[in-house]
Amino acid sequence: MRIGVVTFPGSLDDHDAARAVRVAGGDPVVLWHADADVRGVDAVVLPGGFSYGDYLRAGAIAGMAPVMSAVVDAARGGMPVLGICNGFQVLCEAHLLPGAMLRNEHLRFVCRDQRLRVENAATSWTSAYGQGQEIVVPLKNIDGCYVADERTLDELEAEGRVAFRYVGENPNGSLRDIAGITNARGNVVGLMPHPEHAVDALTGPTTDGLGFFTSVLEGMAHA
């Protein structure tokens, strides 16, 4: 299974995401921000970093990159898309997911191992987990405070579209402790923590992040 990993100017974790795909048994495919298509891949990962230096607003310029037109079309057609950290911001800016990301509540960069609760284990990227399972993956961001209006938040809760929630201390002030969300179809997921940094015991605090990538590979194998 071929999973594309997009590199924007300022992406930091594209190689880590590609490695996670490889560890899970997939074939990572490099996608460039200026590409006009997604090269026939089966899924796409938008990695972490500071795309275009966050000069306008985190993820805003990347959301208008040429490759994102193809990603948006593919996602709306059902292709699995995962946005991690800056990639989550890009998904919001591209209107594939609702809400927005603001500067952390305490106005400081946060970097730590973070406990999460899986609130929706039925998405393309979470089926390897159990409902309510707690996992630990690294978190590193400064614009990680998820916000949305009350009506949107209520809809996310009612429709089971909160994919992950922070457990314990909220690291960035995200409303309702939301760490990640999904679209209604369940093929698009965005989260602030970094599962690609927790795919083997040598380099990560756990291997809890591997399930993201095995989930999508298993789902595609049975599609």
C-alpha positions as CSV (number, residue, x, y, z in Angstrom):
1,M,0.0,0.0,0.0
2,R,1.4,3.4,-1.0
3,I,1.0,6.3,1.4
4,G,2.0,9.7,0.3
5,V,3.8,12.1,2.7
6,V,3.6,15.8,1.7
7,T,6.7,18.0,2.1
8,F,6.0,21.7,2.4
9,P,8.7,24.4,2.8
10,G,9.3,24.2,6.6
11,S,8.1,20.6,7.1
12,L,10.1,19.0,9.9
13,D,8.7,15.5,10.4
14,D,8.1,14.3,6.8
15,H,10.9,11.8,7.0
16,D,9.7,10.6,10.4
17,A,6.2,10.1,9.0
18,A,7.7,8.2,6.0
19,R,9.7,6.0,8.4
20,A,6.5,5.3,10.4
21,V,4.7,4.2,7.2
22,R,7.7,1.9,6.4
23,V,7.8,0.4,9.9
24,A,4.1,-0.4,9.7
25,G,4.7,-2.2,6.4
26,G,3.6,0.4,3.9
27,D,5.4,2.0,1.0
28,P,5.9,5.8,1.6
29,V,5.8,8.0,-1.4
30,V,7.3,11.5,-1.4
31,L,4.8,14.2,-2.4
32,W,5.9,17.8,-3.0
33,H,3.9,20.9,-2.1
34,A,3.9,22.0,-5.8
35,D,2.7,18.7,-7.2
36,A,-0.5,18.8,-9.2
37,D,-1.6,15.4,-8.1
38,V,-1.0,12.7,-5.4
39,R,0.7,10.2,-7.7
40,G,-1.9,7.5,-7.3
41,V,-1.3,6.9,-3.6
42,D,-3.8,5.1,-1.4
43,A,-3.6,7.5,1.5
44,V,-1.9,10.8,2.5
45,V,-0.1,12.1,5.6
46,L,0.4,15.8,6.1
47,P,3.3,15.9,8.6
48,G,4.4,18.3,11.3
49,G,6.6,21.3,11.1
50,F,6.2,25.0,10.3
51,S,4.9,25.1,6.7
52,Y,5.9,28.3,4.9
53,G,7.3,29.5,8.3
54,D,3.7,30.0,9.6
55,Y,4.2,33.6,8.3
56,L,0.6,34.2,7.7
57,R,-1.1,31.9,10.1
58,A,-0.2,28.3,11.0
59,G,-1.1,26.1,8.0
60,A,-2.8,28.9,6.1
61,I,-0.4,29.1,3.1
62,A,0.0,25.4,3.0
63,G,-3.7,25.0,2.8
64,M,-3.5,26.8,-0.6
65,A,-0.6,24.9,-2.0
66,P,-1.1,23.2,-5.4
67,V,-1.0,19.7,-3.9
68,M,-3.7,20.5,-1.5
69,S,-6.3,20.8,-4.3
70,A,-5.6,17.2,-5.1
71,V,-5.6,16.1,-1.5
72,V,-8.9,17.9,-0.8
73,D,-10.5,16.2,-3.9
74,A,-9.1,12.8,-2.9
75,A,-10.3,13.2,0.7
76,R,-13.8,14.2,-0.3
77,G,-13.8,11.0,-2.5
78,G,-13.0,8.9,0.5
79,M,-9.2,8.7,0.5
80,P,-7.7,8.4,4.1
81,V,-5.8,11.6,5.1
82,L,-4.0,12.2,8.3
83,G,-2.8,15.6,9.5
84,I,-0.3,15.6,12.3
85,C,0.4,18.9,14.3
86,N,1.0,21.4,11.5
87,G,-0.8,18.9,9.2
88,F,-3.8,19.3,11.5
89,Q,-3.6,23.0,11.1
90,V,-3.5,22.6,7.3
91,L,-6.6,20.4,7.3
92,C,-8.5,23.1,9.2
93,E,-7.3,25.8,6.9
94,A,-8.2,23.6,3.9
95,H,-11.7,23.2,5.4
96,L,-11.4,19.4,5.5
97,L,-11.9,19.7,9.3
98,P,-13.7,22.4,11.3
99,G,-12.3,24.8,13.8
100,A,-8.9,26.4,14.1
101,M,-5.6,26.3,16.0
102,L,-4.5,29.3,18.2
103,R,-1.3,30.0,20.1
104,N,-1.0,27.8,23.3
105,E,-2.9,29.2,26.2
106,H,0.3,29.8,28.2
107,L,2.0,31.3,25.1
108,R,4.9,28.8,25.4
109,F,6.1,26.0,23.2
110,V,5.3,22.6,24.8
111,C,7.3,19.4,24.3
112,R,6.5,16.3,26.3
113,D,5.2,12.8,26.2
114,Q,1.4,13.1,26.3
115,R,-1.3,10.7,27.4
116,L,-4.3,10.6,25.1
117,R,-7.6,8.8,25.2
118,V,-9.0,7.3,22.0
119,E,-12.5,8.6,21.7
120,N,-13.3,7.2,18.3
121,A,-11.8,3.9,17.3
122,A,-13.8,3.6,14.1
123,T,-11.9,6.0,11.7
124,S,-9.5,5.0,9.0
125,W,-6.6,5.9,11.2
126,T,-7.7,4.5,14.6
127,S,-9.2,1.1,14.0
128,A,-6.2,-0.7,15.6
129,Y,-7.1,0.9,19.0
130,G,-9.9,0.1,21.4
131,Q,-12.6,2.6,22.3
132,G,-11.4,4.5,25.4
133,Q,-7.9,3.1,25.1
134,E,-5.2,5.4,26.5
135,I,-1.9,5.8,24.6
136,V,1.2,7.9,25.1
137,V,2.8,9.8,22.2
138,P,5.1,12.9,22.0
139,L,3.6,16.4,21.8
140,K,5.4,19.5,20.5
141,N,3.7,22.7,19.5
142,I,3.2,26.3,20.1
143,D,0.0,26.8,18.1
144,G,-1.8,23.8,19.4
145,C,-4.9,25.3,21.1
146,Y,-7.9,23.9,19.3
147,V,-10.9,26.2,19.2
148,A,-14.3,26.2,17.5
149,D,-17.7,27.8,18.2
150,E,-20.0,26.1,20.7
151,R,-22.3,24.8,18.0
152,T,-19.4,23.1,16.2
153,L,-18.1,21.7,19.4
154,D,-21.5,20.3,20.3
155,E,-21.8,18.7,16.8
156,L,-18.4,17.1,17.1
157,E,-19.3,15.6,20.5
158,A,-22.8,14.5,19.4
159,E,-21.5,12.8,16.2
160,G,-18.6,11.1,17.9
161,R,-16.1,13.1,15.9
162,V,-13.7,13.9,18.7
163,A,-11.1,11.3,17.9
164,F,-8.6,12.0,20.8
165,R,-8.8,13.8,24.1
166,Y,-5.9,14.9,26.4
167,V,-5.8,12.9,29.6
168,G,-4.5,14.8,32.7
169,E,-3.3,18.3,32.4
170,N,-4.4,20.1,29.2
171,P,-1.1,21.1,27.6
172,N,-2.3,24.0,25.4
173,G,-5.8,25.1,26.4
174,S,-7.6,23.2,23.7
175,L,-11.4,23.5,24.2
176,R,-12.9,20.4,25.8
177,D,-9.5,18.8,26.0
178,I,-9.7,18.0,22.3
179,A,-6.4,16.6,20.9
180,G,-7.7,15.4,17.6
181,I,-10.9,15.2,15.5
182,T,-12.3,13.4,12.4
183,N,-14.6,14.3,9.6
184,A,-18.1,12.8,9.4
185,R,-16.9,10.0,7.1
186,G,-14.0,9.0,9.3
187,N,-11.4,9.1,6.6
188,V,-9.8,12.4,7.5
189,V,-8.2,12.7,11.0
190,G,-6.2,15.5,12.4
191,L,-4.4,15.6,15.8
192,M,-1.7,17.7,17.5
193,P,0.4,15.0,19.1
194,H,2.9,13.1,17.0
195,P,2.2,9.3,16.6
196,E,5.1,9.0,14.0
197,H,7.5,9.6,16.9
198,A,6.2,6.6,18.8
199,V,6.5,3.6,16.4
200,D,9.5,1.8,18.0
201,A,11.0,1.4,21.4
202,L,14.4,2.7,20.4
203,T,13.3,6.2,19.4
204,G,10.0,6.8,21.1
205,P,8.6,6.7,24.6
206,T,6.2,3.9,23.5
207,T,5.1,2.1,20.3
208,D,1.6,3.4,20.8
209,G,1.7,5.5,17.6
210,L,2.2,2.6,15.3
211,G,-1.5,1.8,15.4
212,F,-2.3,4.9,13.2
213,F,-0.4,3.5,10.3
214,T,-1.4,-0.2,10.8
215,S,-5.0,0.9,11.0
216,V,-5.0,2.6,7.6
217,L,-3.0,-0.2,6.0
218,E,-5.3,-2.9,7.3
219,G,-8.3,-0.9,6.2
220,M,-7.0,-0.5,2.7
221,A,-6.1,-4.2,2.5
222,H,-9.7,-5.1,3.1
223,A,-11.3,-2.3,1.1
